[in-house]
Amino acid sequence: MKPLYQKMPRPAQEPEFARRARALSSALLALHRALLGEVRGEYERTHGPQSPVRMFDLLVNDPAFAWLRPLSGAVAQLDELLATETDRAPYRNLVKDLHQMLGSGDPAHPFAGTYGRYLQSPPVAGAHGAGRKALTRFEELL
């Protein structure tokens, strides 16, 4: 048993764990970017061109964009865990949530319910594949 004054090492301090976690974060961000491109295109066809500031405001505040927030939150949670967490359990919970988001197709899920219709887009489909691969590789270390 370690003395209380010794800090527990974070999994992020393990080089391979940190590398795969960063790869997962990058893949999820690429997926988010691809989705945002599709959503923005749809929105602008109806409402006209939007500035980046306006799009950010819509993403944060508009109920029509709420379905994207779980993915945004997952990326932020992964980055926060890497900076602070000493236990692997929260990573396992996040991986479980990501599997549900990216693979369930559950129409009642806040993200998965809308996500499925965007998988027909080549940029989203490619980013989805890369995200699933990065998720599987990261999960191997848990």
N, C-alpha and C positions, 0 to 999 in steps of 0.2 A: 504494500500500500504506500502510495506517495504521500509525503507530508503535505499538509494543507497549503503551505506557502509556495509549493512548486506548481507552476502552471501546467495544466494538461495540454499536450500538443494538439493542434487543430489538424483535422484530416487534410486541410488545404496545404499544410506544410510538407506533405508527402508529394514528391515531384509528379508522379504519374497521376495521382488523384487530382492535383491542381490542374494538370494539363488537360485531362478529360473533362473536368468541370468547366474550364475556360472554353473548351471546344463545344460543350453543350450550350453554354451561355451564348456563344457566337452563333450557333446554329439556330437557337430559339430567336435571337435578334433578327437573323436573316429571314426566318419564317414570319416574324412580326412585320418586317419591312415589306415582304411580298404581299402579305394580307392587306397591309395599309395601302399599298399601291392599288390593289383591286378595289378596296372599299372607297378610296378617294376617287378613283375613276368613276365609279357608280354615282357617288354623291355629286361630283362635279357635272356629270351629264344632266342631272336634274336641277342642281342649284347654281351652276356656273362655277368658274374658277375660284379657288379658295387659297388664301395665303397660308404659309406654314404656321403662322401664329393662330389663325382661325382653325386650321385642322387640329392643332394641339388642343385648343379649347374644346372642340367637338369631341375629341377622344376622351378628354377628362370629364366633361360635363354632360354631353348629350346622351340621353338614354338609348338612342339608336346605335351607339358605338360601345355600349356597356359590355357587349359580348366579348370584345377584344381585351378587356381589362384583366381577366384571369391569366392570360398569357403574359401580359406586361408585368403583372404581379409575380408570376413564377420566375421571370428573369431577375427581377429585383430581389426576390427571396433567395435565389441561388447565390447572387452576389453578396447578400448580407450573411448568409450561412458561411460562405468562404472566409469572410472577414472576422467572424465571431465564434462560430460553433466548434465545440470540442467533441461532440458526440455525433455518431453517424445516423441516429434515428431520425432527426429532422430531414436529412437528405433522403432517406427511404420514403418518408411521407411525401416529400416533394415529387420524387420519382413516381410514386403511386398516382398522385394528382395529375402529373404530366401524361401518364399512360391513359388516364381517363379522358383528359382533354384531347389528346391526339389520336386516340384509337377507339374510343367507345362508340362514337356516332350516336350517342344517346340524345334524342331530340329535347329532352328535358334539361340537359346539362347547359349551364349558362354559356359555355364556349363551344362545346362539341355540337350543340344543336344547330348553330349557324355555320360553323367551320366546314362541315361536310360539303356544303354547296360550293365553296371556293376551291375545293381540291381538284376541280376540273380545269382550273387555270394552270398552264404549264409552269409559270414561276412559283406558284404556291405548291404545286405537286412536287417540284424539284426540291424546294426548301423543306417540305414535309418529309421527304425521303431522307434528306441530310439530317434533319432534326431527330427522326426516329433512330437513325444509325448512331448518332451521338448519344442519345438517351440510352440505347442498349449498351454501348461501350462504357458509359459512365456507371451504369447499373452493375456491371460486372465487378466493380470495386467495392460495392456495398455488401 
